[in-house]
Amino acid sequence: MCWTRAAVTSWALLLLQLLCVQSVPIGIDKTKVKEPEKKAEELPPNVDTGLHYDRYLREVIDFLEKDQHFREKLHNTDMEDIKQGKLAKELDFVSHHVRTKLDELKRQEVNRLRTLIKAKQDLEGGNDIAVDHQALLKQFEHLNHMNPHTFEVEDLDRLIKSATSDLENYDKERHEEFKKYEMMKEHDRQEHLKTLDEEARKKEEEHYEEMRKKHADHPKVNHPGSQNQLKEVWEEADGLDPEDFDPKTFFNLHDTNGDGFFDEQELEALFTKELEKMYDPTNEEDDMVEMEEERLRMREHVMNEVDSNKDRLVSLDEFLVATKKKEFLEPDSWETLEQNQAYTDEEMREFEEHLVQQEHDLNQKAVDLQQQREELERQQEQLNAQKIELQEAVEHMERLKTQKVDPPPEVHVEDVHAQDNQLHMEDVQPQGHQDTLQYHQEPPQEHHQQQNEHLPQQGLPQTHQDLPPGHQEVLQHQQNQP
């Protein structure tokens, strides 16, 4: 629960409803009605509103309040004029020092937003993608991103409207979150039952019903904002005689910041005694999340009945008028959360379907990621194999270079043929003829090549093996003639 402190004026209350409010003193015995002493320049510390621009919002308001002219205008401007932007125009008349500080605050906020944008891009894997900050800054409506250097009237107007809108939607978002919480709690309970056997399931169901009945068995809850409800606070929290109840005195006692209004958190503090009837953090059957939802329901109900001008504040006049109505004097009974289920059967069915679809999507994503992982592992194995082959080739070349291995000798075709012919002649000729033939085959190489060139032209056999038997000796004798 975010507690807020309203700033000095009503418009700041509207914008900073979630800042910080002093809690209503509980259990303090008071013997007489006395106005609480106000200490100058002692305000409760601010607490985060929950808005992403909370710090920027609070710092702007704090500095504007330091300007006397602007502070006077705040007191004399009604809420509707503030919403319409009339107050923002007074920015032109604030002191130079304040304007300089506002300029600095805006530059810091723009830099913060740019850092957030960059961080989001990095998380989404877009490190190498150029970021168009001007385009992305459009999503932040609480400042004028086209002028990142100076704080202008438009910036204050945007800040007021954004904070007003965001805080008005805050309750709706809280209700939706609570509804999801309740449906998830029921879903988890049903899933747990499916894991039990029949006997254990029966015991679990009996225990669940027992806790429900025990939670519902509590003292009667007064209608929020009714005379009976406020008298209990008057008696038990303020320590005063209920017979002496006075609405105006009660208002002054519980206007904890003394600004003349009940803001939403000051109202919520009034319901603490009623909530203690239904919820105890030490009891198993009591859910503290449900207690805060009940507090929110009570506050919204009182606001709808009492806040006549719908500025989300209750003035003393509005409060006094409400104390004269029938709803204050003779209210209907208050229906608590256990009497009003937060969700319908149709909403629960849709929620279950959404969970099933969400689980399916997650499973499919897991399968895709596993496939991507396997593919990456396969590619890594291929790269490793190629790396090994390349390394082996480099090592082989290094070994050859180190050993200085000579290339093998060249082999001529003519030498191969000559060797083949010699081996053939040795196999077919008698021993005596082989010696004679060997003698004739030893002339110089140039003379042998000239003879081979003329033999084909004369149509004669080119080797001794081609001659008929008995002619080999004649041919050898002729070749030896001068």
C-alpha positions, -999 to +999 in steps of 0.1 A: +000+000+000+015+033-010+008+060+015+007+096+003+012+131+016-008+157-001+012+188-008+002+222+006-026+227-019-055+209-033-040+204-067-010+188-052-033+165-033-048+154-066-014+148-082+003+132-053-024+111-037+000+083-034+029+102-019+028+099+019+002+105+046+007+102+083-013+073+098-042+080+120-030+073+156-046+041+168-051+033+205-041+067+219-061+076+249-074+112+247-092+127+276-103+158+258-106+170+222-076+190+213-062+202+180-030+184+171+000+206+174+016+214+140+054+218+139+067+242+113+086+227+085+081+191+097+064+172+070+062+134+067+087+120+042+076+113+007+071+077-004+072+064-040+038+069-056+042+039-080+044+062-110+075+056-131+081+094-130+074+097-093+107+114-084+105+139-112+069+147-102+077+153-065+108+174-072+089+197-096+062+202-071+086+208-042+104+236-062+073+252-074+060+255-038+092+274-029+081+303-052+058+326-033+038+338-063+031+303-075+022+292-041-004+320-037-019+311-071-022+275-059-043+285-030-066+306-051-071+282-080-099+256-080-095+221-091-113+224-124-090+253-135-060+233-126-072+204-147-078+227-176-042+240-175-048+275-162-024+270-133+004+260-157+004+294-173+016+309-140+049+292-146+060+323-166+060+344-134+081+322-111+116+333-101+146+327-123+162+304-097+132+281-097+130+281-135+167+272-137+162+243-113+132+231-132+153+231-164+179+210-147+152+185-134+138+181-169+172+174-184+178+148-158+144+132-165+151+131-203+184+115-197+168+089-174+142+080-200+169+077-226+189+054-204+157+033-198+152+031-236+188+020-242+186-006-215+154-020-229+170-023-264+200-041-249+178-066-231+160-073-264+192-080-282+193-048-302+228-037-293+238-031-329+206-013-338+205+025-339+180+039-313+157+067-324+153+083-289+131+111-302+106+086-316+106+064-285+103+094-261+068+101-276+054+073-254+062+094-222+034+120-221+045+137-188+069+160-206+076+177-240+103+155-255+108+179-285+124+204-261+147+184-238+165+213-223+141+238-207+110+234-185+081+253-201+044+258-195+036+228-217+057+206-195+038+216-163+005+212-181+015+177-194+028+167-159-005+177-142-027+159-168-005+128-169-004+124-131-042+130-128-050+104-154-025+079-141-037+082-105-074+080-116-066+047-134-046+034-104-077+020-086-089+002-117-055-014-122-055-025-085-089-042-089-077-061-120-046-072-102-066-085-073-090-103-096-061-121-112-047-129-078-079-145-067-083-165-098-047-177-097-052-188-061-082-208-070-064-223-100-035-234-078-059-249-053-076-269-080-043-281-095-032-292-061-063-312-056-056-331-088-023-344-074-040-360-043-057-393-040-094-395-031-090-396+006-065-367+008-086-347-016-116-351+006-096-339+037-083-309+018-118-298+007-130-302+043-101-280+055-108-254+029-145-251+039-135-249+075-112-220+069-139-202+049-164-205+076-139-194+102-130-163+082-167-154+078-173-157+115-163-122+126-181-093+143-205-072+123-188-047+100-202-012+100-211+005+068-179+026+058-184+063+064-215+058+085-221+074+119-216+040+137-184+034+119-169+068+127-181+067+163-161+035+168-130+053+156-139+083+178-141+060+208-115+033+202-088+052+183-093+087+196-103+076+232-133+099+233-169+094+246-192+083+217-219+105+232-198+135+225-192+127+188-189+159+168-184+156+130-164+188+126-141+179+155-137+144+140-127+159+107-101+181+122-086+153+142-082+130+112-071+156+087-036+146+095-018+170+073-041+199+082-049+210+046-087+211+051-093+179+031-096+142+035-076+127+008-080+090-002-053+077+021-066+096+051-100+080+044-085+046+042-068+050+075-103+055+091-113+019+081-085+002+101-108-007+130-133-023+107-107-043+089-092-056+121-126-073+128-121-095+097-084-099+092-056-110+115-021-116+099-016-145+124-046-164+112-043-190+085-078-182+071-071-145+067-055-132+035-038-098+039-041-091+001-078-094+005-077-070+034-062-043+012-088-049-015-115-045+012-099-012+023-099+000-013-136-010-017-145+010+014-127+041+004-142+041-031-177+037-016-172+067+007-158+088-021-188+080-043-212+091-015-194+121-001-171+136-029-198+157-046-175+176-070-155+144-079-121+159-073-110+128-053-109+149-021-134+154+007-137+189+020-150+198+054-182+211+038-188+179+018-182+159+050-207+179+071-233+176+043-228+138+042-233+135+080-269+147+076-279+121+049-298+089+056-269+068+043-248+083+073-275+079+100-292+047+089-270+029+064-275-005+049-254-034+059-220-037+043-213-067+021-177-079+025-155-097+000-166-132+010-201-121+000-190-107-033-167-129-053-142-109-072-147-128-105-174-145-124-175-181-137-170-168-172-139-148-162-125-178-145-131-200-176-113-174-198-085-172-172-080-209-173-080-209-211-054-181-211-032-201-187-034-232-210-025-211-240+003-195-221+016-228-211+014-241-247+033-210-259+060-215-233+064-252-242+066-243-279+092-217-272+111-242-251+110-266-281+122-239-305+150-229-281+161-266-278+162-269-316+182-237-319+205-250-293+210-284-311+216-265-344+242-243-328+259-273-313+260-290-347+275-259-363+300-257-335+311-293-341+316-285-378+336-255-369+357-275-345+363-302-372+374-276-397+396-260-372+413-293-365+418-300-402+433-266-407+456-270-378+468-304-390+475-289-425+495-261-410+515-285-388+522-307-419+535-278-439+557-267-409+572-302-408+580-302-445+596-268-442+617-280-412+629-313-429+637-296-462+626-326-482+640-326-519+614-333-546+616-367-564+638-369-596+622-364-629+616-395-651+618-392-690+595-413-711+624-422-735+644-438-707+615-459-696+610-472-732+647-480-736+647-499-703+617-519-714+633-528-748+665-540-732+646-562-708+626-577-736+657-585-757+674-602-728+644-625-724+641-636-761+677-638-774+703-665-768+731-656-745+757-651-773+734-629-793+725-608-762+762-600-758+765-589-794+733-569-793+744-552-761+776-542-778+757-526-807+732-508-784+760-488-767+768-462-794+763-425-783+728-414-777+729-388-806+737-415-832+709-438-818+683-410-821+693-402-857+688-439-867+654-439-851+644-408-870+652-425-904+637-459-898+600-449-899+605-431-932+620-462-949+592-484-936+616-507-917+611-522-884+622-498-856+636-524-832+656-557-834+626-575-820+606-567-853+632-584-876+626-619-889+649-647-875+684-648-891+683-612-903+694-596-870+731-604-875+731-590-910+716-558-898+741-555-871+770-560-896+756-534-919+752-508-892+789-512-883+800-505-919+816-471-924 
